[in-house]
């Protein structure tokens, strides 16, 4: 199989590219600069231009993971980059699907559980309505652009990703230093729900979505057992053998991240209902075991 990947330089993209190559598939990458040694790379500024036709011509599938990081202090320019890298970038990618002679038959497009907004204790599945706020609005537009690939005959899977656990990147990598120093702890009240997924399961789900016709529409990339932030903090402290009782006050997060603190303090109790119905099985369902495996 020939798979074109955007965002291949990222935490998830690197792992996915390596897995595909180990399985004997051919990988192509699209982006501003080469990121995976030994593969064909096609320069592309996602927010400014259509995807290069040569990158898609003859490809069996596309995995679209590119996007500006959310975990930073937000201002008007950062929010524009977060939005455009996802919404405009996806629009520019999909626009090329209908203009190549042999278009990809599958689009596995990144999305996020930001779709659901801040929903307190409400149990959320792929059938739940979108929430309110900047991230929810961005995810709604993002997915709408990806769905347009269906008009070119592509099967579209929308991977609503939660907090991905791995030491090479993502939220956990940022948490490790304070927790190892013994100054980690719950964020704000600690009562907000965290929906997470082990990096191994994340990559396995992307591979599953590439290979299985049952993987279509929104699929939550979250383990079956979300946890409250306070329980996540205690599990991380235990896995590291360090205390984890020093809370980070909400006002401190708001001073540090501005409006972006909503991504840290919001509550999303997400279950992978459609993911399970499609036939995917998680290897890591309990947070304690997942953290111990990641940190081993």
SVG drawing of the C-alpha trace seen along z (x, -y; Angstrom):
<svg xmlns="http://www.w3.org/2000/svg" viewBox="-26 -38 43 44">
<polyline fill="none" stroke="black" stroke-width="0.4" points="0.0,0.0 1.1,-3.6 0.2,-5.9 0.7,-9.7 1.1,-11.3 0.8,-14.9 2.2,-15.8 4.8,-13.0 7.3,-15.0 5.0,-15.0 4.8,-12.7 2.1,-10.4 3.2,-10.8 6.8,-9.5 5.4,-6.4 2.9,-5.8 5.5,-6.2 7.8,-3.8 5.1,-1.2 4.0,-1.4 7.5,-1.0 8.1,2.0 5.0,3.6 6.4,3.1 4.2,0.2 5.5,-2.8 5.3,-6.1 5.1,-9.6 5.2,-12.7 3.7,-16.2 4.9,-19.2 7.2,-22.2 10.3,-20.1 11.4,-16.5 10.8,-14.6 11.1,-10.9 14.4,-9.6 14.3,-7.4 10.8,-8.4 9.5,-10.6 8.7,-14.0 6.5,-16.7 6.9,-20.3 3.5,-21.7 2.4,-24.8 -1.0,-23.5 -2.6,-26.8 -1.6,-28.5 -1.9,-26.0 -3.5,-22.8 -1.7,-19.6 0.7,-18.6 -1.0,-16.3 2.1,-14.1 1.9,-13.3 -1.7,-11.9 -1.5,-10.4 -1.6,-6.6 -1.6,-6.7 -4.0,-4.2 -4.6,-6.3 -3.9,-9.6 -3.4,-10.0 -3.9,-13.7 -2.3,-14.6 -0.9,-18.1 -2.0,-20.9 -0.6,-23.8 -0.1,-22.6 -3.0,-23.5 -0.9,-23.4 0.4,-26.9 -0.6,-30.4 -3.4,-31.6 -3.7,-35.0 -5.4,-36.0 -2.5,-34.9 -2.2,-31.5 -5.9,-30.8 -5.8,-31.7 -2.9,-29.2 -4.7,-26.5 -7.8,-27.1 -6.3,-27.5 -3.8,-24.7 -6.7,-22.3 -9.6,-23.8 -7.9,-25.5 -5.2,-22.8 -7.8,-20.0 -9.7,-22.0 -6.5,-22.4 -5.8,-18.7 -9.2,-17.4 -9.4,-19.8 -6.6,-17.8 -8.5,-14.5 -10.8,-15.2 -8.1,-16.6 -5.8,-13.6 -6.3,-10.7 -6.1,-8.0 -7.3,-9.5 -6.7,-7.8 -9.6,-5.6 -9.2,-6.3 -8.7,-9.5 -8.0,-9.0 -8.2,-12.5 -7.2,-13.7 -9.7,-15.4 -9.9,-15.8 -12.2,-15.3 -12.3,-19.1 -15.3,-18.5 -17.3,-17.8 -16.4,-21.0 -16.4,-21.2 -19.2,-18.8 -18.6,-18.2 -19.7,-14.6 -21.7,-13.9 -20.9,-10.6 -19.9,-11.4 -19.8,-9.1 -19.3,-9.6 -23.1,-10.2 -22.9,-13.2 -23.5,-16.7 -20.6,-19.1 -20.0,-21.4 -19.4,-25.1 -16.2,-27.2 -13.3,-27.8 -11.9,-24.2 -15.4,-22.7 -16.1,-25.1 -12.7,-24.4 -13.2,-20.6 -16.7,-20.9 -15.3,-22.9 -12.3,-20.6 -14.4,-17.4 -16.8,-19.0 -13.8,-19.7 -12.5,-16.1 -16.0,-14.7 -15.9,-16.4 -13.4,-13.7 -16.4,-11.4 -17.4,-13.2 -14.1,-11.9 -15.1,-8.4 -12.9,-8.1 -13.9,-6.4 -13.4,-9.0 -12.5,-8.1 -12.4,-11.0 -10.1,-10.2 -11.2,-12.2 -8.0,-12.0 -7.8,-12.4 -4.6,-12.8 -2.0,-10.6 0.4,-9.0 4.0,-8.7 7.3,-10.1 8.4,-11.4 5.8,-14.1 2.3,-15.2 0.9,-16.3 2.6,-13.6 6.1,-14.6 5.4,-18.1 4.1,-16.7 7.1,-14.5 9.6,-17.0 7.4,-18.6 6.2,-15.1 9.7,-13.7 10.7,-16.7 7.9,-15.9 5.9,-19.1 3.3,-17.6 -0.4,-17.3 -4.0,-17.9 -4.9,-20.8 -7.4,-23.2 -10.1,-21.2 -8.8,-17.9 -12.4,-16.8 -12.4,-17.3 -12.4,-14.1 -9.4,-13.2 -9.9,-10.9 -6.6,-9.3 -5.0,-6.7 -1.7,-4.9 0.5,-5.9 0.7,-2.2 -3.1,-2.0 -3.2,-5.4 -1.0,-4.1 -2.8,-0.7 -6.1,-2.6 -4.7,-4.6 -3.5,-1.4 -6.9,0.2 -8.7,-2.7 -6.5,-2.4 -7.2,1.3 -10.9,1.8 -14.0,0.6 -15.9,0.7 -13.8,-2.4 -15.8,-5.3 -17.1,-8.5 -16.1,-9.7 -14.1,-7.3 -13.0,-8.3 -9.3,-7.6 -9.8,-7.3 -9.4,-4.3 -12.6,-2.8 -12.0,-4.1 -11.5,-7.9 -10.3,-9.1 -10.6,-12.3 -7.5,-14.5 -6.8,-13.9 -6.8,-10.1 -4.6,-10.6 -2.2,-12.6 -2.0,-10.0 -1.5,-7.2 1.4,-9.2 3.0,-9.9 2.7,-6.2 4.2,-5.1 7.2,-7.5 7.4,-6.7 7.0,-10.4 4.4,-12.4 1.6,-14.0 -0.5,-16.1 0.6,-19.6 -2.3,-21.1 -1.8,-23.7 -4.4,-26.4 -6.7,-27.3 -5.8,-30.9 -2.1,-30.0 -2.9,-28.0 -5.0,-31.0 -2.1,-33.3 0.3,-31.0 -1.9,-29.8 -4.5,-32.5 -7.6,-31.3 -5.7,-28.1 -6.1,-27.0 -9.6,-25.9 -8.0,-22.9 -6.4,-21.9 -9.4,-22.6 -12.2,-21.4 -13.9,-18.1 -14.5,-15.4 -15.7,-12.0 -15.4,-10.3 -16.1,-6.6 -15.0,-4.9 -18.4,-3.4 -18.2,-3.6 -14.5,-2.6 -15.4,0.6 -18.4,1.4 -16.0,1.1 -14.0,3.9 -11.0,2.2 -9.7,3.7 -7.6,1.6 -4.5,3.1 -4.4,0.5 -7.7,-0.2 -6.5,-1.1 -4.6,-4.2 -2.2,-2.7 -1.0,0.0 -0.8,-2.3 1.4,-4.8 3.6,-2.0 4.1,-0.7 4.9,-4.1 7.4,-4.9 9.0,-1.5"/>
</svg>
